[in-house]
Amino acid sequence: MRVLLAAGATETALIEGISAAGASPELMAHTPAADAEILAYGEPTAAPVTPVSPTGCPTPAAVTRSVREVIGFDVAVVDAGLAEPTTAPTVDLGADVAPGADVREDEAVPDAAAIFDRAHGYGASLPDDELLIGETIPGGTTTALGVLTALGEPTGVSSSLPENPLERKRRVVDEGLAASDLEPGACEGTPLEAIRAVGDPVQPTVAGVAAGALESGTGTAVTLAGGTQMVAVAALLRHAGVDAPLSIATTSFVADERGAELEAACERFDCDLTITDPGFDAPEREHVAMTRYCAGEAKEGVAMGGALSLVPDGRMADVRDRFETVCDRLGIDAERGGEGGRGS
């Protein structure tokens, strides 16, 4: 099993009120790089920040890393428009992928088609029978809403915030579509145009890798590891004519927020859905990080839901134990939390 992480950035994350409170622009620029290092090494090695909300909720990378330390799996990180460098080993798709622009500009990802093509080639070259693809990009739920709206898909998105600012995101998307001279649904059947107008560079990367792996003829099973951002990728793939079997694996935290809408979207895009509960509300657990997840922070990201779905029966308690160890390594106090920020 290979877990692939597409790591990138979008200036959309800098729009006030759509990313996690307390996450400054300076910190958010380093979040994907730090996430990649945590997944690869267990802690940031060059990134100057550990992504932690002001209330003590760590990045989902801490959960995914905990699963990796318990059950083991291979990791590959793809540079999908990083704003800051990372020391984690990364895959270069053959040309510099720039961070995405603010979706309110006329073009958010001008080279969406080229990114997709290069990612498709990489995905087709992978030898794995099973591929689990995750993402890290602050602001990614807003760009997910952007492409869903451009495709004419009536599906909402989740948020790393306890209170989802969905109406604010819709206003941003409406401004973005107007700037690109598009109406909702104008990109039906042309997914790369949707990304170009109101998406982010992680989307063509994930979609391209998935399409390449699915179409390679090797029978690779692909799981999109994430929540509503991966629903958007599934929509992009289906609009691109990719009809191969596809799965989405996410957390109970996303399911608690989006519920029936998430299930309906997976049915619409013909995706198997796996929802995993890490049991952070277990009565013997009082760690602030687990409490914040149960309160609705973070919810998903960095392939968290997909990684949790790999945990064998009876081993989730081991993951919770290791999560506390990883949090301690990251400087997150069990009662008071830590400092930093992450959000989308």
Secondary structure, DSSP 4 states (H G I P E B T S, - for coil): -EEEEEE--BGGGGSTTSS-TT--HHHHHHHHHHHHHHHHHSS-SSSS---B-TTS-B-THHHHHHHHHHH--EEEEEESS-SS--SS-EE--SSPPPPBPPTTSS-S-TTHHHHHHHHHHHHHH---SEEEEEEE-TTHHHHHHHHHHHHT-------SSSS--HHHHHHHHHHHHHHTT--TTTTTT-HHHHHHHH--THHHHHHHHHHHHHTSSS--EEEEESSHHHHHHHHHHHHTT--S-EEEEEEHHHHHHHHHHHHHHHHHTTEEEEEE---TT-TT---HHHHHHHTTSS---TTHHHHHHTSPTT-HHHHHHHHHHHHHHTT-BTTTB-------
